[in-house]
Amino acid sequence: MAKETVKMVLQSMIALASAALGLVAALAWNDAIKETIKQLMTDDDSLAAKYYYAILATAIAVIVVLVLSKIAAKVGGEAAIQREAEG
């Protein structure tokens, strides 16, 4: 019973971390797009930084989700992202 509880906790943590990292990446892209619009209207030097941040946040999110998915597979669980993709 304890092993099943640990498995459920790990799956929940993976699902929450995946959702949180997805939100971070989405917010980064949101900032980059908003800054693009702002750049088109005024002269602003931080546009490139916003895009670099968005790309970096997305890359980190993907890497972390992949690592968490591998951990879930090792403990016999499924990553939340695989379940969503399958059906």
Backbone as JSON Lines, residues from 0, in Angstrom:
{"i":0,"aa":"M","n":[0.81,-1.19,0.0],"ca":[0.0,0.0,0.0],"c":[0.86,1.26,0.0]}
{"i":1,"aa":"A","n":[1.96,1.25,0.74],"ca":[2.83,2.42,0.82],"c":[3.5,2.7,-0.53]}
{"i":2,"aa":"K","n":[3.85,1.63,-1.26],"ca":[4.47,1.81,-2.56],"c":[3.5,2.49,-3.53]}
{"i":3,"aa":"E","n":[2.24,2.11,-3.46],"ca":[1.21,2.72,-4.31],"c":[1.03,4.2,-3.97]}
{"i":4,"aa":"T","n":[1.1,4.52,-2.69],"ca":[0.98,5.91,-2.26],"c":[2.15,6.74,-2.78]}
{"i":5,"aa":"V","n":[3.35,6.21,-2.69],"ca":[4.53,6.91,-3.21],"c":[4.39,7.14,-4.71]}
{"i":6,"aa":"K","n":[3.91,6.13,-5.41],"ca":[3.7,6.22,-6.85],"c":[2.69,7.33,-7.17]}
{"i":7,"aa":"M","n":[1.61,7.38,-6.42],"ca":[0.59,8.41,-6.65],"c":[1.13,9.8,-6.36]}
{"i":8,"aa":"V","n":[1.93,9.92,-5.31],"ca":[2.52,11.21,-4.95],"c":[3.47,11.66,-6.06]}
{"i":9,"aa":"L","n":[4.31,10.75,-6.55],"ca":[5.25,11.1,-7.63],"c":[4.49,11.51,-8.9]}
{"i":10,"aa":"Q","n":[3.44,10.79,-9.23],"ca":[2.66,11.15,-10.41],"c":[2.0,12.51,-10.24]}
{"i":11,"aa":"S","n":[1.53,12.8,-9.05],"ca":[0.93,14.1,-8.79],"c":[1.97,15.21,-8.89]}
{"i":12,"aa":"M","n":[3.16,14.96,-8.35],"ca":[4.23,15.95,-8.42],"c":[4.63,16.21,-9.87]}
{"i":13,"aa":"I","n":[4.69,15.16,-10.66],"ca":[5.05,15.31,-12.07],"c":[3.98,16.11,-12.8]}
{"i":14,"aa":"A","n":[2.73,15.82,-12.53],"ca":[1.65,16.54,-13.18],"c":[1.67,18.02,-12.79]}
{"i":15,"aa":"L","n":[1.88,18.3,-11.51],"ca":[1.93,19.69,-11.05],"c":[3.14,20.43,-11.61]}
{"i":16,"aa":"A","n":[4.3,19.76,-11.62],"ca":[5.5,20.39,-12.16],"c":[5.35,20.65,-13.66]}
{"i":17,"aa":"S","n":[4.75,19.72,-14.37],"ca":[4.53,19.9,-15.81],"c":[3.62,21.09,-16.06]}
{"i":18,"aa":"A","n":[2.55,21.18,-15.3],"ca":[1.62,22.29,-15.45],"c":[2.29,23.62,-15.1]}
{"i":19,"aa":"A","n":[3.06,23.64,-14.02],"ca":[3.72,24.86,-13.61],"c":[4.75,25.32,-14.64]}
{"i":20,"aa":"L","n":[5.53,24.39,-15.17],"ca":[6.52,24.76,-16.17],"c":[5.87,25.19,-17.48]}
{"i":21,"aa":"G","n":[4.76,24.57,-17.81],"ca":[4.01,25.02,-18.99],"c":[3.51,26.44,-18.81]}
{"i":22,"aa":"L","n":[3.06,26.75,-17.62],"ca":[2.61,28.11,-17.33],"c":[3.76,29.11,-17.43]}
{"i":23,"aa":"V","n":[4.92,28.75,-16.91],"ca":[6.09,29.63,-16.99],"c":[6.45,29.91,-18.45]}
{"i":24,"aa":"A","n":[6.47,28.85,-19.26],"ca":[6.8,29.03,-20.68],"c":[5.74,29.88,-21.38]}
{"i":25,"aa":"A","n":[4.48,29.65,-21.06],"ca":[3.4,30.44,-21.67],"c":[3.5,31.9,-21.27]}
{"i":26,"aa":"L","n":[3.79,32.16,-20.01],"ca":[3.93,33.55,-19.56],"c":[5.13,34.23,-20.2]}
{"i":27,"aa":"A","n":[6.21,33.47,-20.4],"ca":[7.39,34.03,-21.06],"c":[7.07,34.44,-22.49]}
{"i":28,"aa":"W","n":[6.38,33.56,-23.21],"ca":[6.0,33.9,-24.59],"c":[5.01,35.05,-24.61]}
{"i":29,"aa":"N","n":[4.14,35.1,-23.63],"ca":[3.2,36.21,-23.53],"c":[3.95,37.54,-23.39]}
{"i":30,"aa":"D","n":[4.95,37.56,-22.51],"ca":[5.75,38.77,-22.34],"c":[6.49,39.13,-23.63]}
{"i":31,"aa":"A","n":[7.04,38.12,-24.3],"ca":[7.77,38.38,-25.53],"c":[6.85,38.96,-26.61]}
{"i":32,"aa":"I","n":[5.67,38.43,-26.74],"ca":[4.74,38.93,-27.74],"c":[4.27,40.34,-27.38]}
{"i":33,"aa":"K","n":[3.98,40.55,-26.1],"ca":[3.58,41.91,-25.68],"c":[4.7,42.91,-25.94]}
{"i":34,"aa":"E","n":[5.92,42.47,-25.69],"ca":[7.07,43.37,-25.9],"c":[7.27,43.64,-27.4]}
{"i":35,"aa":"T","n":[6.98,42.66,-28.24],"ca":[7.07,42.86,-29.69],"c":[6.1,43.95,-30.13]}
{"i":36,"aa":"I","n":[4.91,43.86,-29.64],"ca":[3.92,44.89,-29.99],"c":[4.38,46.25,-29.48]}
{"i":37,"aa":"K","n":[4.9,46.26,-28.26],"ca":[5.41,47.51,-27.69],"c":[6.58,48.05,-28.52]}
{"i":38,"aa":"Q","n":[7.43,47.14,-29.0],"ca":[8.6,47.52,-29.8],"c":[8.17,48.17,-31.11]}
{"i":39,"aa":"L","n":[7.12,47.65,-31.69],"ca":[6.64,48.21,-32.95],"c":[6.1,49.62,-32.77]}
{"i":40,"aa":"M","n":[5.69,49.96,-31.57],"ca":[5.14,51.28,-31.31],"c":[6.18,52.25,-30.77]}
{"i":41,"aa":"T","n":[7.14,51.76,-30.01],"ca":[8.18,52.62,-29.42],"c":[9.53,51.93,-29.56]}
{"i":42,"aa":"D","n":[10.59,52.63,-29.2],"ca":[11.94,52.06,-29.25],"c":[12.29,51.48,-27.89]}
{"i":43,"aa":"D","n":[12.47,50.16,-27.83],"ca":[12.75,49.48,-26.58],"c":[13.86,48.46,-26.79]}
{"i":44,"aa":"D","n":[14.89,48.48,-25.95],"ca":[16.06,47.61,-26.12],"c":[15.88,46.22,-25.5]}
{"i":45,"aa":"S","n":[14.82,45.98,-24.77],"ca":[14.7,44.71,-24.06],"c":[13.94,43.64,-24.84]}
{"i":46,"aa":"L","n":[13.61,43.89,-26.09],"ca":[12.86,42.92,-26.88],"c":[13.62,41.61,-27.05]}
{"i":47,"aa":"A","n":[14.87,41.69,-27.43],"ca":[15.66,40.47,-27.6],"c":[15.76,39.69,-26.29]}
{"i":48,"aa":"A","n":[15.89,40.39,-25.2],"ca":[15.97,39.72,-23.9],"c":[14.69,38.97,-23.59]}
{"i":49,"aa":"K","n":[13.56,39.53,-23.95],"ca":[12.28,38.85,-23.71],"c":[12.21,37.54,-24.51]}
{"i":50,"aa":"Y","n":[12.63,37.59,-25.78],"ca":[12.61,36.38,-26.59],"c":[13.61,35.35,-26.09]}
{"i":51,"aa":"Y","n":[14.79,35.81,-25.71],"ca":[15.77,34.87,-25.16],"c":[15.2,34.2,-23.91]}
{"i":52,"aa":"Y","n":[14.54,34.97,-23.08],"ca":[13.94,34.42,-21.87],"c":[12.85,33.41,-22.23]}
{"i":53,"aa":"A","n":[12.01,33.74,-23.19],"ca":[10.94,32.84,-23.6],"c":[11.5,31.52,-24.13]}
{"i":54,"aa":"I","n":[12.51,31.6,-24.96],"ca":[13.13,30.4,-25.52],"c":[13.8,29.59,-24.4]}
{"i":55,"aa":"L","n":[14.49,30.25,-23.52],"ca":[15.15,29.57,-22.41],"c":[14.14,28.9,-21.49]}
{"i":56,"aa":"A","n":[13.07,29.6,-21.14],"ca":[12.04,29.03,-20.27],"c":[11.39,27.81,-20.91]}
{"i":57,"aa":"T","n":[11.14,27.89,-22.21],"ca":[10.54,26.77,-22.93],"c":[11.49,25.58,-22.94]}
{"i":58,"aa":"A","n":[12.76,25.82,-23.24],"ca":[13.74,24.74,-23.27],"c":[13.89,24.08,-21.9]}
{"i":59,"aa":"I","n":[13.94,24.87,-20.86],"ca":[14.05,24.32,-19.5],"c":[12.82,23.5,-19.16]}
{"i":60,"aa":"A","n":[11.65,24.0,-19.53],"ca":[10.41,23.28,-19.25],"c":[10.4,21.93,-19.95]}
{"i":61,"aa":"V","n":[10.82,21.9,-21.2],"ca":[10.84,20.65,-21.96],"c":[11.82,19.67,-21.33]}
{"i":62,"aa":"I","n":[12.99,20.14,-20.98],"ca":[14.01,19.27,-20.38],"c":[13.53,18.71,-19.05]}
{"i":63,"aa":"V","n":[12.96,19.56,-18.2],"ca":[12.5,19.1,-16.9],"c":[11.36,18.09,-17.05]}
{"i":64,"aa":"V","n":[10.43,18.34,-17.96],"ca":[9.32,17.41,-18.17],"c":[9.84,16.07,-18.67]}
{"i":65,"aa":"L","n":[10.82,16.09,-19.57],"ca":[11.39,14.84,-20.06],"c":[12.08,14.07,-18.94]}
{"i":66,"aa":"V","n":[12.83,14.76,-18.11],"ca":[13.5,14.11,-16.98],"c":[12.47,13.53,-16.02]}
{"i":67,"aa":"L","n":[11.44,14.31,-15.71],"ca":[10.4,13.81,-14.8],"c":[9.67,12.62,-15.4]}
{"i":68,"aa":"S","n":[9.47,12.63,-16.71],"ca":[8.82,11.5,-17.37],"c":[9.65,10.23,-17.25]}
{"i":69,"aa":"K","n":[10.97,10.37,-17.39],"ca":[11.85,9.22,-17.25],"c":[11.83,8.69,-15.82]}
{"i":70,"aa":"I","n":[11.78,9.59,-14.86],"ca":[11.69,9.18,-13.46],"c":[10.39,8.43,-13.22]}
{"i":71,"aa":"A","n":[9.3,8.95,-13.78],"ca":[8.0,8.28,-13.62],"c":[8.02,6.9,-14.24]}
{"i":72,"aa":"A","n":[8.67,6.77,-15.39],"ca":[8.75,5.46,-16.04],"c":[9.55,4.47,-15.2]}
{"i":73,"aa":"K","n":[10.59,4.96,-14.53],"ca":[11.42,4.08,-13.7],"c":[10.66,3.57,-12.48]}
{"i":74,"aa":"V","n":[9.77,4.39,-11.94],"ca":[9.02,3.94,-10.76],"c":[7.72,3.24,-11.16]}
{"i":75,"aa":"G","n":[7.53,3.08,-12.45],"ca":[6.38,2.32,-12.92],"c":[5.14,3.14,-13.19]}
{"i":76,"aa":"G","n":[5.27,4.44,-13.18],"ca":[4.13,5.3,-13.45],"c":[4.17,5.86,-14.85]}
{"i":77,"aa":"E","n":[3.18,6.65,-15.15],"ca":[3.13,7.32,-16.44],"c":[3.2,8.82,-16.19]}
{"i":78,"aa":"A","n":[3.87,9.52,-17.07],"ca":[3.89,10.97,-16.97],"c":[2.55,11.51,-17.43]}
{"i":79,"aa":"A","n":[2.14,12.61,-16.85],"ca":[0.85,13.21,-17.2],"c":[0.82,13.6,-18.66]}
{"i":80,"aa":"I","n":[1.94,14.02,-19.19],"ca":[1.97,14.48,-20.59],"c":[1.75,13.32,-21.54]}
{"i":81,"aa":"Q","n":[2.17,12.13,-21.2],"ca":[1.94,10.96,-22.06],"c":[0.46,10.6,-22.05]}
{"i":82,"aa":"R","n":[-0.17,10.64,-20.9],"ca":[-1.59,10.31,-20.82],"c":[-2.42,11.29,-21.62]}
{"i":83,"aa":"E","n":[-2.08,12.56,-21.57],"ca":[-2.83,13.57,-22.31],"c":[-2.64,13.37,-23.81]}
{"i":84,"aa":"A","n":[-1.44,13.02,-24.23],"ca":[-1.16,12.86,-25.65],"c":[-1.86,11.62,-26.21]}
{"i":85,"aa":"E","n":[-2.01,10.61,-25.39],"ca":[-2.61,9.36,-25.85],"c":[-4.13,9.42,-25.95]}
{"i":86,"aa":"G","n":[-4.72,10.28,-25.19],"ca":[-6.14,10.17,-25.31],"c":[-6.97,11.12,-24.62]}
